[in-house]
Amino acid sequence: MSEAVLPLRTASGPGPEAAPRAPRPFAARLRAAAPALLGYAAIRALGLLVLALWSASPAKDLRVLLSQRWDALWYVRVVEHGYDFTLRAPDGRILSDLAFFPLLPALESALSRLTALTPGDAGLLVSALASLAAAAGLYAVGELLHGRRAGIALALLWGALPVAVVQSMAYSESLFTALAVWSLYALLTGRWIGAGVLCALAGLTRPIGVAVVAAIWLTGLLALRDGTGRRARVLAGLALAPLGWLGYLLWVGVRTGGPTGYFGVQAAWGNGFDAGLTFARFIGARFTAPGAGPLAGLALCAGLALPAWAFTLCVRARQPLALLVYAAVVVALALGASGYIGSKPRLLLPAFPLLLPAAVALARARTARAAAVLAGLAAASVLYGAVWLTGSGPP
């Protein structure tokens, strides 16, 4: 474990007061993180190359696949029209762009005004830069808790997830993960105000910004109770943390005429939280379906068991409480949501603490073995991403 002072409280109980690390020159920090950043960039570049080769028709042009489909189009509409676009679904539901949080379209708008980029292309640039920032943050957290090799492995594992191609799309997952991981890193190193500011920005990016808020608030309240940390800074961090997430929900409430307006907008999209009941019914239906349905049901059960097992390992490894709370909320919201089932793997992308046990295991393995495992995962990831995004296979 690194020599930096760890968080105010770990999963096992109270800990010493957190304090920032002694500052290191930026060049030294960049050199230390270079293997993580270069390895991550190589995996994502390979993924884009395979995707470009896989998409042969103009309808599946690489640029179209990454920036002109699904949620990416809704972000562009926010840039071009503001929050006043609605679409009537075939079943009569009114779908509103208020469902999409504002930070990514705001950055797309700013970049497109400053450059010759279209809003969609600006979104790709934001995602590319944010994904590198996220990889750097993952390295920083892994290195802080378990050493440099674990930090490198954590960044590479995140880039080699099955749906990691989303990290290269004009979506908000990369931006959110970058803000969330650096907010949690600031929290782990005692930088309460920085943690609060970054949390507020994460809360302007995706609904699961509440997971970062929960991590900061629970850690902060325990710090105030135990007298660890500078009280004024802790209070400032607590005050800043929910401003983005709560502010957007209140703004949507004003626009829609009710304090629960955002949840009504999400309900029109078919999104809500039912503690996983819809997902459980979906899995159950697979077991009674003809053909390969039961096998699909077993695969889904295995997929559900994997994050549960990973979280158990995180608890047993006594991860800092902030990471456990964050991961638990992200997983609960992703798996407990009643929306489109195919989105669940994408919604789990920001749950990076679940990868820490695997990163530690790879850090302890021989270099050749760790490299072989990561290479295999990266190959599977880029192939799966190409199949999925071109519509050649299931989500």
C-alpha positions, 0 to 999 in steps of 0.5 A: 500500500502506498505511503499516502494517508488514507481516507477518514474512515475505511470499511473496518472503522475509523482511520487517521485524519486524511491529508493531501500528499506532498505535491510532486512535479507534474512531469513526474506524475505524468511519467508515473501514469504514462503506462496506464494512459498509453495502455488505455489509449492503445486499447481504445485505439484498437477498438476504434480500428476494429470498429472501423473495419467492421462497419463496411456500409455508409449506414454504419460509418464510424462517425455515425456509429459513435456520434449520431445515434441514440443518446448522442442525438439527444445531446446534439438536439439540446445544443441546437434547440435548448431544452425544448425538444420533445418527441411523441413515441409510437405508443403516445408517450411524450419523450423530453430532452429534459431527461438528459443532464446538461454538462455534456451538451454545454461542453459540446456547445462551447467547443463547437462555437470555439472550433469548426466542429459539429456538436456531435464531433465536439462530443467525441472530442469531449469523450476522448479527453474525458476518457483519458482523464478517467484513466488517469484518475483510475491510475491515481486511485489504484496507486494510492490504495495499492501501488503503481502496478495496481493503478496501471491494471485498474485503468487498463481493466476499465478500458477493456470492459465488454462495453468499453466502446461507449467510452469512445462515443459521444455519450456522458459515461466517460465524462461522468467517470472522470469527474467521479473518480477524481472527486473520490480521489480528492476525498480519499486524500483529504481535499474536501472542497475539491471533492465537492466541486468535482462532485457538483460537476458530476451531478450535472452530468448523469443522474447517478451523480447522487452516488458521489454525493452519497459517498461524500456525505456519509464520509463527511458526516462520520468525519464531523462526528469523529472530529477528523478533518478540518470542520470548515473544509468538511462542511464546505465539501458537504455543501458543494457536493449536491449542488449540481445534481439537486440543482438540475432536478429543481430546475426541471421541477420549475420547468415542469411545474412540480418538484418531482418533474424530473422523475415524471420525465424519466417515467415517460421514457419508461425509466424508474426504480423498482428495485430490480423487479422488471429485470427479474421478470425479464430474466425469468422470462428467458427460462421459459422461452424456447430455444436458447432462452434458458441459456440466456437466462443462466448467462444473465444470472451469471452476469448478476452474480459477477458484480455481487461477487466483486462487491463482496471482495471489495468489502473483504479487502476493506476498501475505503467506505467512500468507494464502497458507498459509491459502488453500491449506489451505482450498482443498485441504480443500474440493476434496480432501474426499470428501463431498457434492459440492454442499457444495464452494462453501460450503466455499470461502466462508472462502477470502477471500484468493483475492478479493484480486486482484479487490479490488485490480483493482476498487480501481484501476478507475474508481468507476463501473465498479467499482460496476457490476461489484459491482452485477452480481455482487450481483444474480447472487448474490442470484438464485442464492441464492434459486434454490438455497436454495428447491430450484428449481435445482442446488446 
